[in-house]
Amino acid sequence: MRRWMYLKRQMIATCALLLVVGFPLQAQINTDRTLAIGRNALYFEDYVLSIQYFSQVIRSKPWIAEPYFYRAVAKISLDDYHGAEEDCTLCLERNPFFVQAYYARGIARHNLERYDDAIADYRKGLDFRPEDRQTLLNLAVASTQKQDYDLAVETFDILLNIHPRYAQAYLARGAMYLERGDTARALDDYDQSITLDPYYAPAYGSRALVRYQQDSLNDALTDLNEAIRLDTRQPTYYINRGLVRYRQNDFRGAMADYDQVISMDSRNLIAHFNRGLLRLQVGDNNRAIEDFDAVIHQEPDNWPAVYNRALLRYETGDMSGAIDDFDAVLNHYPDFLPGYYSRAEAKQKAGDPSGAAKDRWTAYNKEKSHTVHIPDTASHHTREESDRSIDKFNRLVVYDKEDEQPGKYSSEIRGRIQERKVSVDPEPSFIFTYYEKPDPVKKTVYYDHTLDLFNARSVLPMKLLLTNREVALNQEQIDAHFASINHLSALIESNPDNPDYFFARALDYTLVQDFDEAISNYDQAIVLRSDFAEAYFNRAVIRYKQFEYRRAQSSVQPSTLSVYDYDLLLKINPDFPFAYFNRGNLRFAAQDYRSAIADYTAAIERAPLLAEAYFNRGLARLAQGDASRGISDLSRAGELGLINAYSIITRSRGIYF
C-alpha cells in the first residue's frame, strides 16, 4: 500500500493551488489585511508564520469560514492532518458550500488512513464539481487503499472517460492493478502514462520497480536512468538504481549511487544500510560499521542493522561490542538461531568458553524442539523498507514507494504538465536577508564587496546574506522578528532620521511576509539615504514577489517600478551582477526574452561563475527558439552545480513558457 505515498505531494500541491481562488471576505479592513498577509505567507510556503496570521483572524472574527480553510492548508503542508481536519470541519460548519474545504479535509483524512471518511468528502466535493480530475483521482486512490476495487475501477473509468489524457490517472491505475497482482495491465498503464507524459519521473520509477521484480534488469536500469535525468534530486531513484547495479555485479556503480544519496541527505537510512552491506561484502569493515552506526543512531530498534554491526564488530576484533549487539538482537528475537551461533563464536574468542557452549546448546535445543526459520541468503536479493524481519538482515533495501521524506529534496522546478510539454521556472531572484536554505548539491557562497562593507558597519543584529534560496522561519525566529519590529519602532520614534533603522525594520517585515509594510520602510530608508543600494535592491525584489502572488490569481504584468529600482541601483553600483540577474528575471516574466538575455549576459560578464545566470539565459534562449545556445548555457549551469539543468536539457524540445 505504501506505493501510493507518491500521490501525497500531488494532493498537497493541488490543495495549495486552491489559494489562487478569491473569496469575498466579511471582515473589517484590519482583518482583511491580516488574512491577506497570511495568504501571502502561505503562497511562499512560510507555513508556521501563515498559521499565526490566520489564527489572529480567527480570534478576531471566529465566524468567518475562510481563515479556517487556509489554516488547514498550512497544516496539511506541515503534515498536521488532525489539525487540518478539525479546521476544515470548522470552516464547513460556517459555510457548508465551501467546496475546497471538502477536498482539503478529504486529503487530511486520506493521510490519516481513514478512507471511508476521505471517500465521503471527495464524493461531497464531486457533488459540486463532478468532473474535477484531482478529486476523482484521490477518490480512486482512497478506494484502492481501502481495497474496494470495484469502486476504484468505476472511478478510474469515469476519470479517464472525462480526462483521457491524464497521465497520472494511468499511473495510479497501474499501481492498483499491481496491488491486485495483475502485472501485465499495470505495465500497460505505466506505458500509457509515459506515452502521455514522457517527462514525469515517477512513472519511470514505478515501471522500473516492476521490471526489477521481473528480473528485467537492463530495462529497469534504463527506466531509472531516465527518472534520474528528469528528477536529479530524488533519492528513491538512486537507491533503486543501486539495487539494479548490485544485481548486475556493478558494485562500484551501486556504491556511487548510495554515496550520491548520502551527499544529498546524510541521514538517509536506506542508503546507509545498503552501503553498509556493500562495504561489508568488499571487506571495508570499519566504514561499514560507520554506516550501520548511522542507521542505529536514528533507529535503535533496527535489528537487521544491529545484527550486521555485531558481525562487523566480530570481524574487527571488538568482541565486547559484538556480544552487546548479539544480546540486543536475541532479546528481541529469541528464536533466531544464527544469532546464538554467532554470539557463541564471539564469546569463545572473548575467553568465555562456557558461555559459548551454552549458546550452542541453546541453538541446538531450539532447532531440535521446533522448526526455526533459517535465512535463505541465496534465493532473495532485497527486501522492502517496511520489511524488518531479522531473517533478512543481509538483503539490500528497496524503496517500495514513490515519495520522499517530508520537507526534503522538493524539486526546484515548479511547473505543470500539459499534454507533452513542460513548464519550467527560471532560477529565483536574489535578495538580502538573514537566512538561506542549504543546497545539498550546490554549496556556493555569494560574494559582494559592497555587502561586506555594509556588514562591517554592524548596524544590523545579524549578518546580512545574499541568496536566492530563502527559507521559512521557525517559531523562535518568527517571535524574534516580531519583537524586533517593536524594538525598531521605538528606536525610530526617538530617532526618525536614521535610514538603517527603517532598513532593518523593512527586513523584519519582509521575513514575516508583510510586503506592504516592508516596501513602506524601504521607501523611507531611500528617502533618508538616496544611494541606499541594498534598500533599492530589496524593494525591487519585494515588488516582484507581489507580482508573483498576484499573477497566481490573475494575469498581470510585472511592475515597472521594480525595473526602475534596478536602474537606479545600477547607476549607484554598475558592476553589481545580481541586479542585472534580477532585472533579467523581471524581463523574462514579461516575455521580453531579448532584454532578459542581455541582462543575464551582463551578470555573467561580472560574475563568470554565476550558474543561475547561465541557467536562466539558457531558458530564455530556448524560449526564443535558439536551442543550440540555450542547451550550451544549461550545460554550463550544470557544470557549475545546478544539476537540474541536465534534466531540462533532456526535455528541451517540450518546454513552454
C-alpha positions in Angstrom: 0.0 0.0 0.0 2.9 2.4 0.6 3.5 2.8 -3.1 0.5 5.2 -3.0 2.5 7.7 -1.0 3.9 9.3 -4.1 0.5 10.9 -4.6 0.8 12.8 -1.3 2.9 15.6 -2.9 0.4 16.0 -5.7 -2.5 16.1 -3.3 -0.9 18.8 -1.2 0.3 20.7 -4.2 -3.3 20.7 -5.6 -4.6 21.8 -2.2 -2.1 24.7 -2.3 -3.4 25.8 -5.7 -6.7 26.5 -4.1 -5.0 29.6 -2.8 -5.4 31.3 -6.1 -9.2 31.2 -5.8 -10.5 34.5 -4.5 -13.3 34.7 -1.9 -15.4 37.6 -0.7 -14.4 38.4 2.8 -16.7 39.6 5.5 -14.4 41.4 7.8 -13.1 44.8 8.7 -10.1 46.2 6.9 -7.6 45.2 9.5 -8.8 41.6 9.4 -8.8 41.7 5.6 -5.2 42.8 5.7 -4.1 40.1 8.2 -5.8 37.4 6.2 -4.1 38.7 3.0 -0.7 38.6 4.7 -1.4 35.1 5.8 -2.3 34.0 2.3 0.8 35.7 1.1 2.9 33.7 3.6 1.1 30.5 2.6 1.8 31.1 -1.1 5.5 31.5 -0.3 5.5 28.3 1.8 6.0 30.0 5.1 3.5 27.7 6.8 4.2 28.3 10.5 4.0 32.1 10.0 0.8 31.8 7.9 -0.9 29.9 10.7 -0.2 32.7 13.1 -1.8 35.2 10.8 -4.9 33.0 10.2 -5.2 32.4 14.0 -5.2 36.1 14.6 -8.1 36.5 12.2 -10.0 33.6 13.8 -9.5 35.1 17.2 -10.9 38.4 16.0 -13.7 37.1 13.7 -14.3 33.4 14.6 -17.4 33.2 12.5 -15.6 33.7 9.2 -15.0 30.4 7.2 -12.0 31.4 5.1 -9.2 31.6 7.7 -10.1 28.1 9.0 -9.7 26.7 5.5 -6.3 28.5 4.8 -5.0 27.4 8.2 -6.0 23.8 7.3 -4.0 24.1 4.0 -0.9 25.2 6.0 -1.4 22.4 8.5 -1.6 19.8 5.7 1.7 21.2 4.3 3.2 20.6 7.8 1.7 17.1 8.0 -0.6 18.1 10.8 -3.6 16.1 9.4 -5.6 16.0 12.6 -5.4 19.8 13.0 -6.2 20.3 9.3 -9.3 18.0 9.6 -10.5 20.0 12.6 -10.1 23.3 10.8 -11.9 22.1 7.7 -14.8 21.0 9.8 -14.9 24.4 11.5 -14.8 26.0 8.1 -17.7 23.8 6.8 -19.8 24.5 9.9 -19.6 28.2 9.0 -20.1 27.6 5.3 -21.2 24.2 4.1 -20.8 25.3 0.4 -17.1 25.9 0.8 -16.1 23.2 -1.8 -12.4 23.4 -1.3 -12.8 22.5 2.4 -14.3 19.2 1.5 -11.3 18.5 -0.8 -8.8 19.6 1.9 -10.5 17.6 4.6 -10.5 14.6 2.3 -6.7 14.9 1.9 -6.3 15.1 5.7 -8.5 12.1 6.3 -6.8 10.2 3.5 -3.4 10.7 5.0 -4.8 9.6 8.4 -5.8 6.4 6.6 -9.5 7.0 7.4 -10.5 6.0 3.9 -14.3 5.9 4.4 -14.3 9.5 5.7 -12.0 10.6 2.9 -14.2 9.0 0.3 -17.2 10.7 1.8 -15.5 14.1 1.5 -14.3 13.5 -2.0 -17.8 12.5 -3.1 -19.2 15.6 -1.5 -16.8 17.7 -3.4 -17.8 15.9 -6.6 -21.4 16.8 -5.9 -20.3 20.4 -6.6 -17.7 19.7 -9.2 -18.4 16.3 -10.8 -15.6 16.5 -13.3 -12.8 17.6 -11.1 -9.9 15.3 -12.1 -7.8 15.6 -8.9 -10.8 14.8 -6.7 -11.7 11.8 -8.9 -8.1 10.6 -8.8 -8.0 10.9 -5.0 -11.3 9.1 -4.7 -9.9 6.2 -6.9 -6.7 6.0 -4.8 -8.6 6.0 -1.5 -10.9 3.3 -2.8 -7.9 1.2 -3.8 -6.2 1.7 -0.4 -9.5 0.6 1.2 -9.3 -2.4 -1.1 -12.7 -1.5 -2.6 -11.5 -2.3 -6.1 -15.0 -2.2 -7.6 -15.3 1.4 -6.6 -11.7 2.2 -7.7 -12.2 0.7 -11.1 -15.5 2.5 -11.6 -13.9 5.8 -10.5 -10.9 5.3 -12.8 -13.3 4.6 -15.7 -15.2 7.8 -15.0 -12.0 9.8 -14.7 -10.4 8.5 -17.9 -13.6 8.9 -19.8 -13.7 12.6 -18.9 -9.9 13.2 -18.9 -8.5 10.6 -21.3 -5.0 12.2 -21.5 -4.5 12.4 -17.7 -1.2 10.6 -17.3 -1.3 10.4 -13.5 -4.6 8.6 -13.7 -2.9 5.8 -15.7 0.0 5.8 -13.2 -2.4 5.4 -10.3 -4.5 2.8 -12.0 -1.3 0.9 -12.8 -0.5 0.8 -9.1 -3.9 -0.5 -8.4 -3.5 -3.4 -10.9 -0.1 -4.1 -9.4 -1.6 -4.3 -6.0 -4.2 -6.8 -7.4 -1.3 -8.9 -8.9 -2.1 -8.0 -12.5 1.4 -7.1 -13.6 0.6 -7.1 -17.3 -2.2 -4.5 -17.0 0.0 -2.5 -14.6 2.8 -2.3 -17.1 0.3 -1.3 -19.9 -0.9 1.6 -17.7 2.6 2.7 -16.8 3.5 2.6 -20.6 0.5 4.7 -21.4 1.3 7.2 -18.6 4.8 7.6 -20.0 3.4 8.0 -23.6 1.1 10.8 -22.5 3.7 12.4 -20.3 7.3 11.4 -21.0 8.7 14.0 -18.6 7.1 12.7 -15.4 9.8 10.8 -13.4 7.6 8.8 -11.0 6.2 6.9 -14.0 9.6 5.6 -14.9 10.4 4.9 -11.3 7.2 2.8 -10.9 7.8 0.9 -14.1 11.4 0.3 -13.1 10.3 -1.4 -9.9 8.0 -3.8 -11.8 10.8 -4.6 -14.3 13.2 -5.2 -11.4 10.8 -7.6 -9.8 10.6 -9.4 -13.1 14.4 -9.6 -13.3 14.4 -7.4 -16.4 17.4 -5.6 -15.0 18.5 -3.8 -18.2 15.0 -2.4 -18.7 14.8 -1.4 -15.0 18.2 0.4 -15.3 17.0 2.2 -18.4 13.9 3.5 -16.6 15.8 4.6 -13.5 18.4 6.4 -15.6 15.6 8.3 -17.3 13.9 9.0 -13.9 17.2 10.5 -12.6 17.7 12.6 -15.7 14.2 14.1 -15.1 14.5 14.5 -11.4 18.1 14.6 -10.2 17.3 15.2 -6.5 15.0 12.3 -5.7 16.9 9.8 -3.6 14.4 7.0 -4.4 15.8 6.6 -7.9 19.4 6.4 -6.9 18.7 3.8 -4.2 16.8 1.6 -6.5 19.4 2.0 -9.3 22.0 1.0 -6.8 20.0 -2.3 -6.3 19.9 -2.9 -10.0 23.6 -2.3 -10.4 24.3 -4.6 -7.4 22.3 -7.3 -9.1 24.4 -6.7 -12.2 27.6 -7.1 -10.2 28.4 -3.4 -10.7 29.4 -2.8 -7.1 31.2 0.4 -7.9 28.1 1.9 -9.6 25.9 0.8 -6.7 28.3 2.4 -4.2 28.3 5.6 -6.2 24.5 5.8 -6.1 24.4 5.3 -2.3 27.2 7.9 -1.9 25.1 10.3 -4.0 22.1 9.9 -1.8 24.1 10.4 1.4 25.7 13.5 -0.1 22.2 14.9 -0.5 20.9 13.6 2.8 23.3 12.4 5.4 20.5 10.9 7.4 19.1 8.7 4.7 18.6 5.3 6.4 18.2 3.1 3.4 21.4 4.5 1.7 23.4 4.0 4.8 22.1 0.4 5.3 22.7 -0.6 1.8 26.1 1.0 1.6 27.0 -0.7 4.9 26.1 -4.1 3.3 28.1 -3.4 0.2 31.1 -2.3 2.3 30.7 -5.5 4.4 30.8 -7.6 1.2 34.0 -5.9 -0.1 35.7 -6.1 3.3 35.6 -2.4 4.1 34.5 -3.3 7.7 35.3 -0.1 9.6 33.4 2.1 7.2 30.6 -0.4 7.1 30.3 -0.1 10.9 30.1 3.7 10.5 27.1 3.2 8.1 25.3 0.9 10.5 26.1 3.3 13.4 24.3 6.0 11.4 21.2 3.7 11.0 21.1 2.6 14.6 21.6 6.2 15.9 18.3 7.1 14.3 16.5 3.8 14.7 17.9 1.9 17.8 15.4 -0.9 17.1 16.6 -1.6 13.5 17.6 -5.1 14.3 18.9 -6.1 10.9 21.4 -3.1 11.3 22.2 -4.1 14.8 22.9 -7.7 13.8 25.1 -6.6 10.8 27.1 -4.3 13.1 27.5 -7.3 15.5 29.0 -9.3 12.7 31.3 -6.5 11.7 32.4 -5.9 15.3 33.3 -9.6 15.5 35.4 -9.3 12.3 37.2 -6.2 13.6 38.0 -7.8 16.9 35.5 -5.9 19.1 34.1 -8.9 20.9 32.6 -6.9 23.7 30.7 -4.7 21.2 29.7 -7.7 19.1 28.3 -9.5 22.1 26.3 -6.5 23.2 24.7 -6.3 19.8 24.0 -10.0 19.7 22.4 -9.7 23.1 20.1 -7.0 21.9 19.0 -8.9 18.8 18.4 -12.2 20.7 16.4 -10.4 23.4 14.1 -9.3 20.7 14.3 -12.5 18.6 14.9 -15.4 21.0 14.4 -18.0 18.2 17.0 -16.5 15.8 19.4 -19.4 15.6 22.2 -17.6 13.6 22.4 -15.1 16.5 23.2 -17.8 19.0 25.9 -19.4 16.8 27.4 -16.0 16.1 27.4 -15.0 19.7 28.9 -18.3 20.6 31.9 -17.6 18.3 32.3 -14.1 19.9 32.2 -15.5 23.4 34.7 -18.1 22.5 37.1 -15.5 21.2 36.4 -13.3 24.2 37.6 -16.1 26.6 34.2 -17.3 27.7 34.1 -20.9 26.5 31.3 -21.7 29.0 29.1 -19.0 27.6 29.9 -20.1 24.0 28.9 -23.7 24.8 25.7 -22.5 26.4 24.7 -20.6 23.3 25.5 -23.6 21.0 23.5 -25.9 23.3 20.5 -23.4 23.3 20.6 -23.2 19.5 20.7 -27.0 19.2 17.8 -27.5 21.5 15.7 -24.8 19.8 16.4 -26.4 16.4 15.5 -29.8 17.8 12.4 -28.9 19.6 10.6 -26.9 16.9 11.1 -25.6 13.3 13.0 -22.4 13.3 13.4 -20.4 10.1 17.0 -20.1 8.9 17.5 -17.3 6.4 17.9 -18.3 2.8 20.7 -15.9 1.7 20.8 -17.2 -1.9 17.3 -17.0 -3.2 16.4 -13.4 -2.4 18.3 -10.2 -3.0 16.2 -7.4 -1.5 13.5 -6.6 1.0 11.1 -3.7 1.1 11.7 -0.8 3.5 8.8 -1.9 5.6 10.0 -5.5 6.0 12.2 -5.6 9.1 12.4 -9.4 9.5 15.7 -10.3 11.2 15.9 -13.2 8.8 16.5 -10.8 6.0 19.4 -9.0 7.7 21.7 -9.4 4.7 19.4 -8.1 2.0 19.6 -4.7 0.4 16.5 -2.5 1.0 14.4 -1.3 -1.9 12.1 1.7 -1.8 8.6 0.4 -2.2 7.1 3.9 -2.7 7.5 6.8 -4.9 7.8 9.6 -2.3 10.3 11.4 -0.3 10.7 12.2 3.3 8.7 15.3 4.3 10.4 18.5 3.6 13.4 17.1 1.8 14.5 17.5 -1.8 11.4 19.1 -3.1 12.2 19.9 -6.7 13.3 23.5 -7.5 11.4 23.2 -10.8 7.8 24.1 -10.2 5.5 23.6 -13.2 2.6 21.7 -14.6 2.3 19.1 -17.2 0.1 19.8 -20.2 0.0 17.1 -22.8 3.7 16.5 -23.7 5.1 19.9 -22.7 6.8 21.0 -19.5 6.7 24.5 -17.9 10.0 25.4 -16.3 10.5 28.3 -14.0 13.8 30.3 -14.0 16.0 30.4 -11.0 14.6 32.8 -8.5 15.8 36.3 -7.8 18.4 37.2 -5.2 17.7 39.1 -2.0 19.5 40.5 1.0 18.3 38.6 4.1 19.4 36.8 7.3 18.7 33.2 6.4 19.2 30.8 3.5 18.2 27.2 2.7 21.1 24.9 2.4 21.5 23.3 -1.0 22.6 19.6 -0.7 24.4 19.7 -4.0 25.4 23.3 -4.9 27.2 24.9 -1.9 28.0 28.4 -3.3 28.5 31.4 -1.1 27.7 34.5 -3.0 30.2 37.3 -2.5 29.8 41.0 -3.0 32.3 43.7 -1.8 29.6 46.3 -1.0 27.8 43.7 1.1 31.0 43.1 3.1 31.3 46.8 3.7 27.7 47.0 4.8 28.1 44.1 7.2 31.4 45.7 8.6 29.3 48.6 9.8 27.4 46.2 12.2 24.2 48.2 12.0 22.0 45.0 11.9 21.5 42.4 14.6 22.7 39.6 12.3 25.0 39.3 9.3 23.2 40.1 6.0 23.4 37.4 3.3 22.9 37.5 -0.4 20.9 34.4 -1.6 18.1 33.2 -3.8 17.4 30.2 -1.5 15.1 31.8 1.1 13.8 29.7 3.9 10.7 29.7 6.0 11.0 30.9 9.6 10.6 28.6 12.6 8.6 29.7 15.6 11.5 31.1 17.5 12.6 33.2 14.6 9.1 34.5 14.0 8.8 35.6 17.6 12.2 37.3 17.4 11.4 39.3 14.3 8.0 40.5 15.6 9.9 41.6 18.8 12.5 43.3 16.6 9.8 45.2 14.8 8.5 46.5 18.1 12.0 47.4 19.2 12.9 49.2 16.0 9.6 51.1 16.1 10.6 52.5 19.4 14.0 53.5 18.1 12.5 55.1 15.0 10.1 57.1 17.2 13.1 58.6 19.1 15.3 58.9 16.0 13.2 59.1 12.8 16.1 60.2 10.6 18.2 57.0 10.8 17.8 55.1 7.5 19.4 52.0 8.9 16.5 51.6 11.4 14.0 51.7 8.6 16.0 49.2 6.5 16.3 46.9 9.5 12.6 47.1 10.1 11.9 46.5 6.4 14.0 43.3 6.6 11.8 42.2 9.6 8.6 42.9 7.7 10.0 41.1 4.7 10.7 38.0 6.8 7.2 38.0 8.3 5.7 38.3 4.8 4.2 41.8 5.3 5.2 43.2 2.0 3.3 46.4 2.1 4.9 47.5 5.3 8.3 46.3 4.0 8.0 48.5 0.9 7.0 51.4 3.1 10.1 51.1 5.2 12.4 50.6 2.2 10.8 53.8 0.8 11.6 55.7 3.9 15.2 54.4 4.1 15.7 55.6 0.5 14.2 59.0 1.2 16.7 59.4 4.1 19.7 58.0 2.0 19.2 58.3 -1.7 22.1 56.0 -2.5 21.0 53.1 -0.2 21.7 50.4 -2.7 20.6 47.5 -0.5 17.2 49.1 0.0 16.7 49.7 -3.7 17.6 46.0 -4.4 15.3 44.5 -1.8 12.4 46.9 -2.6 12.6 45.7 -6.2 12.6 42.0 -5.1 9.6 42.5 -2.8 7.6 44.3 -5.6 8.4 41.3 -7.8 7.1 38.9 -5.1 3.9 40.9 -5.0 3.6 40.4 -8.8 4.3 36.7 -8.4 1.4 36.3 -5.9 -1.0 38.4 -7.9 -0.1 36.5 -11.1 -1.2 33.3 -9.4 -4.7 34.9 -9.0 -4.9 36.6 -12.4 -3.0 37.6 -15.4 -0.9 40.7 -14.5 2.3 42.2 -15.8 5.4 42.9 -13.7 5.5 46.3 -12.2 7.8 48.8 -14.0 8.7 50.1 -10.5 10.9 47.1 -9.9 12.8 47.8 -13.2 13.1 51.4 -12.1 14.7 50.3 -8.8 17.3 48.2 -10.5 18.0 51.0 -13.0 18.7 53.4 -10.1 20.7 50.8 -8.3 22.9 50.2 -11.3 23.7 53.9 -11.5 25.0 53.6 -8.0 26.8 50.3 -8.5 27.1 49.5 -12.2 29.1 46.3 -11.6 26.6 44.6 -9.2 25.8 41.3 -11.2 22.8 40.4 -9.1 20.9 43.5 -10.0 21.3 42.5 -13.7 20.3 39.0 -12.9 17.1 40.1 -11.0 16.2 42.6 -13.7 16.6 39.8 -16.2 14.0 37.8 -14.3 11.6 40.7 -14.5 12.0 40.9 -18.2 11.8 37.1 -18.5 8.4 37.2 -16.7 7.3 39.9 -19.2 8.4 37.6 -22.0 10.9 40.2 -23.1 13.5 37.5 -23.7 15.9 39.6 -25.8 16.3 42.1 -22.9 16.4 39.3 -20.3 19.3 37.7 -22.2 21.1 41.0 -22.3 20.8 41.3 -18.5 21.9 37.7 -17.8 24.8 38.2 -20.1 25.8 41.4 -18.2 25.5 39.4 -15.0 27.8 36.7 -16.4 30.3 39.2 -17.6 30.6 40.5 -14.0 30.3 37.1 -12.3 31.5 34.4 -14.7 30.7 31.6 -12.2 27.1 32.6 -11.6 25.3 29.4 -12.5 21.9 30.8 -12.1 22.5 33.4 -14.9 23.6 30.7 -17.3 20.5 28.6 -16.4 18.1 31.5 -16.9 19.8 32.7 -20.1 19.5 29.1 -21.4 15.8 29.1 -20.7 15.4 32.5 -22.4 17.3 31.3 -25.4 15.1 28.1 -25.6 12.1 30.4 -25.4 13.4 32.3 -28.4 13.9 29.0 -30.3 17.7 29.2 -30.0 18.1 25.6 -28.9 21.8 25.2 -29.5 23.0 28.2 -27.4 20.2 27.5 -24.9 21.4 24.0 -24.3 25.0 25.2 -24.1 24.1 27.6 -21.3 22.2 24.9 -19.4 25.2 22.6 -19.8 27.4 25.3 -18.3 24.9 25.8 -15.4 25.1 22.1 -14.7 28.9 22.2 -14.7 28.7 24.9 -12.1 26.4 22.9 -9.8 22.8 23.4 -10.9 22.4 19.7 -11.7 18.7 20.2 -12.6 19.9 21.8 -15.7 20.7 18.4 -17.1 17.1 17.2 -16.8 16.0 20.3 -18.6 18.4 19.5 -21.5 16.8 16.1 -22.0 13.4 17.6 -22.4 14.3 20.9 -24.0 12.0 20.3 -27.0 9.0 20.1 -24.9 9.4 23.2 -22.7 6.9 26.0 -22.9 6.9 29.4 -21.1 
